[in-house]
Every structure is written in C-alpha cells, then in structure tokens.
Amino acid sequence: MSLFSTPFDPARDAALVTGAGNGIGRAIAQALVGEGVRTVFADVSAERVSAATRTSTRPELAVPWVGDLAKPEACDALLAAADAALGQVTHFVHSASPPRREADHALAVDRRTWQEMHAVNLDAGFHLARGLAKRLIAAKRPGSCLFLTSLHAGTPRNLPHYSTAKAGMAMLVKELAKTLGRHDIRVNALVPGAIAAGGFVADASLAKHIPLGRLGEAKDLAPMALTVLSNTLSAYVTGAAFVVDGGLSLTNWFEPPALDE
Ligand SMILES: NC(=O)c1ccc[n+]([C@@H]2O[C@H](COP(=O)([O-])OP(=O)(O)OC[C@H]3O[C@@H](n4cnc5c(N)ncnc54)[C@H](O)[C@@H]3O)[C@@H](O)[C@H]2O)c1
C-alpha cells in the first residue's frame, strides 16, 4: 500500500482551522477539504470565510464560523460550534493572527494592539488547543495540532508584540507536546518564511536573499502542514518545528559563493 494513499481517515477525522479566511490558513483548510476531511473554517471576517468555503474543492465539507478570537468567549463559542458541526475535532491548525504594521515598533505600539496580537496568537491558541485536547482525551482518540509560528519567534522583527507572541507560541508547542504525548496527541509548529499571503506585505526584492530564488506562496505551506498533521505520516513527530522558507533563514553576512556556470 502506498504510504501517501491514506494520510487521513475522512470517516473519523475532522479539522478546525483558525485564520482560514485568508493566506496560509485558507490554503491549509482547503487542502484538508481536498483530502475529504470535514473542516471548520474559522475567521473574524465573514466575507473571507464565505469566499474560502465557497471556493473549496468540496464546499459541502467546509463549515464556516465567524468570530473574533481575541475574545475568550469567542473561543468557547468556536469549540461548541465545532462540537455541534463535526462531533470530535481531531486536527487543529492555529493560523489566525492580526495584521502586522511596520509602524508598530517598540516605541510606538499601543496597548490594545499589543494585547490583541497576544490574545489571538497565544491565548486563543492555548485555550482552543487545550479545549480540543480535553475532548480527545475523554474520547480516547489520537489528535494532532499545528501552530503557525514564525522565524521571528527567535529573531527580532521590529514588531515586539508579534515576535513575543510567536516566541510564546513556540514554547506553547513544546509544553503541550510534552503534556499531551502520552494521550497520543501530537503538537508541532510550522514556521513560514516570507510568504506573499496577506499578513506580510512582501517586497519582491527580498527574493535575492532566498536560496530558492522566490518569495513563498500560501500554497507552499499546505503539503508540509498536512504531512505533519497526518497521524499516519507523522505518528512519531511531536514538539518539532518545521521551517518552510525556501532557505531564507540560511541568510547571513556571507553571500553564497560565485559559481562558474
Ligand atoms: N505570511 C508570512 O510571510 C508569514 C510568515 C511567518 C508566519 N506567518 C504566520 O502564519 C499565519 C498566517 O499568516 P498569513 O500571512 O496567511 O496571514 P493572513 O493575514 O493572510 O491571514 C490571517 C487570517 O487571520 C484572521 N484573523 C485576524 N485576526 C483575527 C481574529 N481576531 N479572530 C479570528 N481571525 C482573525 C484574518 O482575518 C485573516 O484571514 C499567521 O499566524 C502568521 O503570523 C506568516
């Protein structure tokens, strides 16, 4: 039997993807639907959710949910809505993140922007993952969670609310992986590079720093996301961070060697 023929079990698996209205979250949610997995598309924008579910290959498997995940009560409402729509959620992807603006540097970012960035990335990620894990443990079912972190979990971005939220998420992945492993619930991080998606206003000149020679696209993230999420392909993988950046993070003060071609 081919290793890649059954990454998911559509009869039993169901997914919840936050930030599924746009960019990387949408690409992953639509790829899950493409594998026959019933998936909740959660996002703060009704318009984006509607477009993302409608343009899925099998819209009947895509369940829309709209709410502001900066609010704790919205996280509770999302868990209840996912229970009602899907029964047991077995796969969770946390991609929602507020927009980042270059003007919000350390001397400028206001308290509200700081709090919202942490609330959506870190607080919502924790409460949703824990809520889903408790349900999986009670049902004695395996599960898999994937958090969209960033290269800026480990290196500054001139946006301290963003880098600190991502650094917190990177540690949350390790905490949850260690705690939940004995219940067969895996927790990993996906670390995108410069992806011209929506959350990052990409300057095309950045491509010269990327060994693979181009900016990433949201669809570049989906194959690795599904591989890590899959309990058959990645059964022994937890607490890990998968960098999908075309080699961007290899950039330093040395230029690559000039090659005679
Ligand atoms: N694009 C990149 O280059 C890049 C690089 C590193 C990490 N990431 C991370 O990947 C994830 C996706 O990035 P993207 O570029 O696809 O972003 P995006 O802005 O295109 O999509 C994020 C989605 O989250 C939703 N969202 C924002 N606030 C929300 C809230 N309060 N409640 C619910 N939904 C909310 C937005 O409506 C949007 O649809 C983010 O976590 C981001 O930090 C992206």
The ligand as an SDF file (V2000), in Angstrom:
LIG
                    3D

 44 48  0  0  0  0  0  0  0  0999 V2000
    2.8750   35.4050    5.5510 N   0  0  0  0  0  0  0  0  0  0  0  0
    4.0630   35.2170    6.0890 C   0  0  0  0  0  0  0  0  0  0  0  0
    5.0920   35.5420    5.4890 O   0  0  0  0  0  0  0  0  0  0  0  0
    4.1900   34.5800    7.4460 C   0  0  0  0  0  0  0  0  0  0  0  0
    5.4780   34.3950    7.9630 C   0  0  0  0  0  0  0  0  0  0  0  0
    5.6270   33.8220    9.2320 C   0  0  0  0  0  0  0  0  0  0  0  0
    4.4930   33.4580    9.9570 C   0  0  0  0  0  0  0  0  0  0  0  0
    3.2620   33.6440    9.4340 N   0  0  0  0  0  0  0  0  0  0  0  0
    2.1090   33.2620   10.2530 C   0  0  0  0  0  0  0  0  0  0  0  0
    1.2450   32.4350    9.5040 O   0  0  0  0  0  0  0  0  0  0  0  0
   -0.1150   32.7100    9.8780 C   0  0  0  0  0  0  0  0  0  0  0  0
   -0.8990   33.0880    8.6400 C   0  0  0  0  0  0  0  0  0  0  0  0
   -0.2740   34.1970    8.0060 O   0  0  0  0  0  0  0  0  0  0  0  0
   -0.9010   34.8440    6.6820 P   0  0  0  0  0  0  0  0  0  0  0  0
    0.1540   35.6750    6.0630 O   0  0  0  0  0  0  0  0  0  0  0  0
   -1.5850   33.7870    5.8990 O   0  0  0  0  0  0  0  0  0  0  0  0
   -1.9680   35.8480    7.3580 O   0  0  0  0  0  0  0  0  0  0  0  0
   -3.3060   36.4900    6.7760 P   0  0  0  0  0  0  0  0  0  0  0  0
   -3.3800   37.8650    7.3500 O   0  0  0  0  0  0  0  0  0  0  0  0
   -3.3750   36.3390    5.3020 O   0  0  0  0  0  0  0  0  0  0  0  0
   -4.4290   35.5830    7.4370 O   0  0  0  0  0  0  0  0  0  0  0  0
   -4.6910   35.6500    8.7980 C   0  0  0  0  0  0  0  0  0  0  0  0
   -6.1780   35.4600    8.9920 C   0  0  0  0  0  0  0  0  0  0  0  0
   -6.4450   35.5840   10.3990 O   0  0  0  0  0  0  0  0  0  0  0  0
   -7.6660   36.2700   10.5260 C   0  0  0  0  0  0  0  0  0  0  0  0
   -7.7490   36.9350   11.8220 N   0  0  0  0  0  0  0  0  0  0  0  0
   -7.0970   38.0630   12.2120 C   0  0  0  0  0  0  0  0  0  0  0  0
   -7.4970   38.4260   13.4270 N   0  0  0  0  0  0  0  0  0  0  0  0
   -8.4230   37.5050   13.8300 C   0  0  0  0  0  0  0  0  0  0  0  0
   -9.2180   37.3700   14.9980 C   0  0  0  0  0  0  0  0  0  0  0  0
   -9.1670   38.2850   15.9760 N   0  0  0  0  0  0  0  0  0  0  0  0
  -10.0540   36.3150   15.0880 N   0  0  0  0  0  0  0  0  0  0  0  0
  -10.1360   35.4160   14.0720 C   0  0  0  0  0  0  0  0  0  0  0  0
   -9.4280   35.5170   12.9330 N   0  0  0  0  0  0  0  0  0  0  0  0
   -8.5750   36.5570   12.8180 C   0  0  0  0  0  0  0  0  0  0  0  0
   -7.6710   37.2930    9.3830 C   0  0  0  0  0  0  0  0  0  0  0  0
   -8.9800   37.7430    9.0630 O   0  0  0  0  0  0  0  0  0  0  0  0
   -7.0190   36.5080    8.2580 C   0  0  0  0  0  0  0  0  0  0  0  0
   -7.9790   35.8870    7.4200 O   0  0  0  0  0  0  0  0  0  0  0  0
   -0.0620   33.8220   10.9110 C   0  0  0  0  0  0  0  0  0  0  0  0
   -0.1070   33.2610   12.1880 O   0  0  0  0  0  0  0  0  0  0  0  0
    1.2800   34.4630   10.6520 C   0  0  0  0  0  0  0  0  0  0  0  0
    1.7980   35.1000   11.7950 O   0  0  0  0  0  0  0  0  0  0  0  0
    3.0800   34.2040    8.2010 C   0  0  0  0  0  0  0  0  0  0  0  0
  1  2  1  0
  2  3  2  0
  2  4  1  0
  4  5  1  0
  4 44  2  0
  5  6  2  0
  6  7  1  0
  7  8  2  0
  8  9  1  0
  8 44  1  0
  9 10  1  0
  9 42  1  0
 10 11  1  0
 11 12  1  0
 11 40  1  0
 12 13  1  0
 13 14  1  0
 14 15  2  0
 14 16  1  0
 14 17  1  0
 17 18  1  0
 18 19  2  0
 18 20  1  0
 18 21  1  0
 21 22  1  0
 22 23  1  0
 23 24  1  0
 23 38  1  0
 24 25  1  0
 25 26  1  0
 25 36  1  0
 26 27  1  0
 26 35  1  0
 27 28  2  0
 28 29  1  0
 29 30  1  0
 29 35  2  0
 30 31  1  0
 30 32  2  0
 32 33  1  0
 33 34  2  0
 34 35  1  0
 36 37  1  0
 36 38  1  0
 38 39  1  0
 40 41  1  0
 40 42  1  0
 42 43  1  0
M  CHG  2   8   1  16  -1
M  END
$$$$
